[in-house]
Structure formats: structure tokens, C-alpha cells
Amino acid sequence: MDFNVKKLASDAGVFFSRAMQFTEEKLGQAEKTELDAHFENLLARADSTKNWTEKILRQTEVLLQPNPSARVEEFLYEKLDRKVPSRVTNGELLAQYMTEAANDFGPGTPYGKTLIKVGETQRRLGAAERDFIHSASINFLTPLRNFLEGDWRTITKERRILQNRRLDLDACKARLKKAKAAEAKAAAEHELRLTQTEFDRQAEVTRLLLEGISSTHVNHLRCLHEFVESQTNYYAQCYQYMLDLQKQLGSSKGEIFSGTFVGNAESTSPPPAAASPPAVAAATLPAVPTIPVVPTIVGVPNTVAESVLNPNEVKPPASGTRKARVLYDYEAADSTELALLADEMITVYSLPGMDPDWLIGERGNQKGKVPVTYLELLS
């Protein structure tokens, strides 16, 4: 019991001495042992690493999980050392709603079929997002978190000890200056040597930990490369899924609107008998003013549907064609379409009665339908 009281009193004395030294330094009434410039640079570099790592970690968490409530839930599960329950992504939830809506409207209807196709793509996008989040959490967030909760805590602890050793050293220096008797000076000098040794030892330990920040940067650099690779793969998957969906919708869109046009044409009253074939076409077919249209020939039976379905049999107009640059690769769905390669130049024009989302494209001796969304129309 006596030992504990003595130790408590000794600790209290040390604490009081440090507090006095710290206060006098702040007031400019006591000298302070300065660290060398290299050590100060190491301290500043470590503080900067910690601050930016925290910001990058927090913002990456926001990127991967925008919902703050979900982030709080994941944080609590992590602190409780429990597995975070699997959560449905927004894409997967949207896919579920679209599939249920398609079943309600009728999976055989044009709208129902499209909902099913888009829903399946959303499901694949949601699965890709889940894989990306999992990969980024393991390969990027976890190393950053381990640094803040492991290495940085150790550095902070050793820096605090170094600060106490410095306060003890400066307090001993102050006592040595105030000592007048020979015995007091001898005791102060002995105490100063001991505190100087402890300070130097602690400074070396802290220096080694601070120099280890370079290894931390190397590790975080490797993790950053892995994060970029995961993000690249994720966006590449999403891009490919959307291209596939766009092709599916492009091939089915012509059929849907073709059926709608036929139904509307049958429901309308027939044109006057005196009307010429060009007048009938102009009255019933949509025009594309920005794209040159191949004129129909007076006296020839209506061949619009055949021309649309067989673009190879239609000759381009003598004038008025346009150049277009291909934006994306496109794989022809059948023999009536023209396969495209990104960045190539082709000649395009429209036929009477064509779906406005499609044009006739020519490349050398090759000819076929091409989707407008894959083109950048030039002069």
C-alpha cells in the first residue's frame, strides 16, 4: 500500500513538472529543445499522410456506398466484429421491379419484352457493382483502414512518449540552471544525463517509425493500382452490358415500330383513288428532314417495305448523301445490316418509310442498315 502511494505521488510530481514546463514554454518563459530539421520533416510528412488517408478513405466509402445509413450500419457491424449482411444493390432492385412489371403487363407484349431485357441488364449491372464494391473494400479500403488503426496509432503513442521525454529533459535543464549548491548541481547533472539518454532513445524509436511512412506509401500505391484496375473492369463490364442491351433494343425496335405503323395504316381511311404513289407515301410515312431521302419512282408499285428490308437492292441517290463517323463497334444482327467499326467513315442516307432510328450505310461495295445512335453525322 505504501509503495502504491509513493508511486502515485511520484507520478503526480512528474505530471506537475511536465505541466509547468509546457506552460512556461507556451508563455515564452522556458527554453525548448528543438528537433532537427529532418525529424521535423518526417513529422510533417506523417501528419500529411494521416490526414489525406482519412479523407481518401471517407470519400471512397461514400463512392462505394452513397447511403449514409448503410455506411453507419456497416461501421457498427465492423466494430462488433460481425459479418455485414448481404444487401441488394439498386440495380438488382430495379431489375426485380422491371421483371415483376413485365409479368403484370404481359411478358409477350412489346413493353413487357423490353422490360425483361432491360431488367436483366440491370441485374447484371447490379452484380458487377457488388463485385466491384467487394474488391475495392478488400484491396483498397482495408489497407488504408489498417494503417490508421494500426501503424498510425503506434506512431501517435511513441510521439506522445517522445513529447514527455522532451519535457522531462527541458525541466532538468531548468533545474540545473537554478541549482547553486555543488550537491544540487551534481544531482541535476546526473538527472540530466539520464533524461537525455531516455530522450535520445525515444527519438530514435520514433524516427524509425516515421521513416516507415515511405513503406506505407509504397503499399498504398500498390493498393491504388488494384483499385483502378477493379474500377476499370467494372466500367468495362457496364459498358459492354449496355452495348449488348442497345443492340437488342435496336434490333427489336424496328420490329415494334414497324408493327405499330402497319396497324395504324390499316386503321386509317384509304387515300383518294386519284392520289399518286408519292403522295400516298408522303401522307402516311414519317420524313427525316436532316437525312437525304431516296425518292420513289412514279408508276412503280409501292416497294417501301421491300426497300427497307432489302437495302442492298436500293441504289443511293445521285446527290444529297451524308458522311458519318462511327462512334462504336456494331455487329450486324442479320444480312440486311452493316457491321461497323469505331472511327471509320461511311456514307449514309434514308429510305422512305424507314424507322428514323435507322439509316442505310455504305462502305465501298458493302451496304446495309445502321443504327443512328452509333453514328456522328457530318456534312
Number of C-alpha atoms within 10 A of each C-alpha: 6 7 8 9 10 11 12 12 12 12 12 12 12 16 15 12 16 21 14 15 24 20 13 14 15 12 9 10 11 16 14 18 10 9 11 8 9 10 17 13 13 20 19 13 16 20 15 12 17 16 12 11 18 16 11 13 18 13 13 16 18 13 11 16 15 12 11 11 10 12 15 11 12 17 13 13 14 12 8 9 9 10 9 12 9 7 9 12 18 14 21 22 14 18 24 17 15 21 21 17 17 22 16 10 15 13 17 11 13 16 14 20 19 21 22 21 17 21 24 21 20 25 19 19 24 21 16 19 22 20 14 20 19 15 17 23 17 12 18 22 22 14 17 21 16 11 18 18 11 11 17 20 12 15 21 15 13 18 20 13 16 21 16 19 22 25 25 24 25 23 23 23 21 16 18 19 12 12 15 10 8 9 10 14 16 13 13 20 18 14 17 21 13 13 21 19 13 16 21 14 14 19 21 13 15 24 19 12 20 22 15 15 21 15 10 16 12 11 13 19 13 13 20 16 13 16 21 13 14 19 17 13 14 18 15 12 16 19 13 11 16 17 15 15 18 17 16 15 17 18 16 15 18 16 14 14 14 16 12 11 17 10 11 11 13 9 9 9 7 9 12 8 6 7 9 12 16 16 12 14 16 12 11 14 15 14 19 17 8 10 17 19 21 18 11 16 11 11 9 9 9 15 12 16 13 11 17 23 16 16 22 19 12 15 10 22 14 7 9 13 18 17 17 21 18 21 16 15 14 19 14 16 13 11 14 17 25 21 19 22 14 13 14 14 20 19 19 27 23 27 26 23 20 24 21 16 13 22 24 25 29 21 15 8 6 11 25 24 26 25 21 18 14 19 22 13 18 10 7
